[in-house]
Amino acid sequence: MSKLSREEIFETADKIYFEFMNYIDDSTVAEFVEDDPDNPKGTRDTKKGQELFDSIEFHLENIL
């Protein structure tokens, strides 16, 4: 069992994910994040982006 709550793990994964996005070039970011057609001012993860986020969460759950 993790020492962090599910919400804390999600928030930590979110911070790591977007920190990573800040360090890669825009064309690479586009592989992970795309405009959200349901929210004109928002974005959403691509399939590859969701897989990366899920992987970060999984590893945090297992080490914390």
MIDOSE-1310 file (N, C-alpha, C; in nm, 2 decimals, decimal comma, always signed):
residues 64
mskl	+0,08/-0,12/+0,00/+0,00/+0,00/+0,00/+0,09/+0,12/+0,00; +0,05/+0,22/-0,08/+0,13/+0,34/-0,09/+0,11/+0,43/+0,03; +0,21/+0,51/+0,06/+0,21/+0,60/+0,17/+0,13/+0,73/+0,13; +0,11/+0,75/+0,01/+0,04/+0,86/-0,05/-0,10/+0,82/-0,08
sree	-0,20/+0,91/-0,07/-0,33/+0,89/-0,11/-0,34/+0,88/-0,27; -0,44/+0,82/-0,32/-0,46/+0,81/-0,46/-0,46/+0,95/-0,53; -0,52/+1,05/-0,46/-0,52/+1,19/-0,51/-0,37/+1,25/-0,51; -0,30/+1,22/-0,41/-0,16/+1,27/-0,40/-0,07/+1,20/-0,51
ifet	-0,10/+1,08/-0,54/-0,02/+1,01/-0,65/-0,06/+1,07/-0,78; -0,19/+1,10/-0,80/-0,23/+1,16/-0,93/-0,17/+1,30/-0,94; -0,17/+1,38/-0,84/-0,12/+1,51/-0,84/+0,04/+1,51/-0,87; +0,10/+1,41/-0,81/+0,25/+1,40/-0,83/+0,28/+1,36/-0,97
adki	+0,20/+1,26/-1,02/+0,22/+1,21/-1,16/+0,19/+1,33/-1,26; +0,09/+1,41/-1,23/+0,06/+1,52/-1,31/+0,17/+1,62/-1,32; +0,23/+1,65/-1,20/+0,35/+1,74/-1,20/+0,47/+1,69/-1,28; +0,50/+1,56/-1,26/+0,61/+1,50/-1,33/+0,58/+1,50/-1,48
yfef	+0,46/+1,47/-1,52/+0,42/+1,46/-1,66/+0,44/+1,60/-1,73; +0,39/+1,70/-1,67/+0,39/+1,84/-1,73/+0,53/+1,90/-1,72; +0,61/+1,86/-1,62/+0,75/+1,90/-1,61/+0,82/+1,85/-1,73; +0,80/+1,72/-1,76/+0,86/+1,65/-1,87/+0,82/+1,73/-2,00
mnyi	+0,70/+1,76/-2,01/+0,65/+1,83/-2,13/+0,72/+1,97/-2,15; +0,75/+2,03/-2,04/+0,82/+2,16/-2,05/+0,96/+2,15/-2,10; +1,02/+2,03/-2,10/+1,16/+2,02/-2,15/+1,17/+1,96/-2,29; +1,06/+1,92/-2,35/+1,07/+1,87/-2,49/+1,02/+1,97/-2,59
ddst	+1,06/+1,96/-2,71/+1,02/+2,05/-2,81/+0,87/+2,03/-2,85; +0,82/+2,14/-2,91/+0,67/+2,14/-2,94/+0,63/+2,03/-3,03; +0,71/+1,99/-3,13/+0,67/+1,88/-3,21/+0,66/+1,75/-3,14; +0,74/+1,73/-3,04/+0,74/+1,61/-2,96/+0,62/+1,62/-2,86
vaef	+0,60/+1,74/-2,80/+0,48/+1,75/-2,71/+0,35/+1,71/-2,79; +0,35/+1,75/-2,92/+0,23/+1,71/-2,99/+0,20/+1,56/-3,00; +0,30/+1,48/-2,98/+0,28/+1,34/-2,97/+0,21/+1,29/-2,85; +0,21/+1,38/-2,74/+0,15/+1,35/-2,61/+0,03/+1,42/-2,58
vedd	+0,02/+1,55/-2,63/-0,09/+1,64/-2,60/-0,15/+1,69/-2,73; -0,28/+1,70/-2,73/-0,35/+1,76/-2,85/-0,46/+1,85/-2,80; -0,51/+1,94/-2,89/-0,62/+2,02/-2,86/-0,75/+1,94/-2,84; -0,83/+1,98/-2,74/-0,95/+1,91/-2,71/-1,07/+1,97/-2,78
pdnp	-1,12/+1,89/-2,88/-1,24/+1,95/-2,96/-1,36/+1,98/-2,87; -1,37/+1,91/-2,75/-1,48/+1,94/-2,67/-1,46/+2,06/-2,58; -1,34/+2,11/-2,57/-1,31/+2,23/-2,49/-1,22/+2,32/-2,57; -1,27/+2,42/-2,64/-1,19/+2,50/-2,73/-1,06/+2,56/-2,66
kgtr	-1,07/+2,58/-2,54/-0,95/+2,64/-2,47/-0,86/+2,54/-2,40; -0,90/+2,41/-2,42/-0,83/+2,30/-2,34/-0,75/+2,21/-2,43; -0,68/+2,12/-2,36/-0,61/+2,01/-2,43/-0,64/+1,88/-2,37; -0,60/+1,77/-2,43/-0,62/+1,64/-2,37/-0,50/+1,56/-2,42
dtkk	-0,48/+1,45/-2,35/-0,37/+1,36/-2,38/-0,40/+1,28/-2,51; -0,30/+1,25/-2,59/-0,32/+1,15/-2,69/-0,31/+1,02/-2,63; -0,33/+0,91/-2,71/-0,31/+0,78/-2,65/-0,17/+0,76/-2,59; -0,07/+0,80/-2,66/+0,07/+0,79/-2,62/+0,08/+0,87/-2,49
gqel	+0,02/+0,99/-2,48/+0,03/+1,07/-2,36/-0,04/+1,01/-2,24; -0,15/+0,95/-2,26/-0,22/+0,88/-2,16/-0,14/+0,76/-2,11; -0,08/+0,69/-2,20/+0,00/+0,57/-2,16/+0,12/+0,62/-2,08; +0,18/+0,73/-2,11/+0,30/+0,78/-2,03/+0,25/+0,82/-1,89
fdsi	+0,14/+0,89/-1,89/+0,08/+0,94/-1,76/+0,05/+0,82/-1,67; -0,02/+0,72/-1,73/-0,05/+0,59/-1,65/+0,07/+0,52/-1,60; +0,18/+0,52/-1,68/+0,30/+0,46/-1,64/+0,37/+0,53/-1,53; +0,37/+0,66/-1,53/+0,42/+0,74/-1,42/+0,34/+0,71/-1,29
efhl	+0,21/+0,71/-1,30/+0,12/+0,68/-1,18/+0,15/+0,54/-1,13; +0,17/+0,44/-1,22/+0,19/+0,30/-1,18/+0,32/+0,30/-1,10; +0,43/+0,36/-1,15/+0,56/+0,35/-1,08/+0,55/+0,43/-0,95; +0,48/+0,54/-0,94/+0,47/+0,61/-0,82/+0,40/+0,52/-0,71
enil	+0,29/+0,46/-0,76/+0,22/+0,37/-0,66/+0,31/+0,26/-0,61; +0,40/+0,21/-0,69/+0,49/+0,10/-0,65/+0,61/+0,14/-0,57; +0,65/+0,26/-0,58/+0,77/+0,30/-0,51/+0,74/+0,39/-0,38; +0,62/+0,44/-0,38/+0,59/+0,53/-0,26/+0,50/+0,46/-0,16
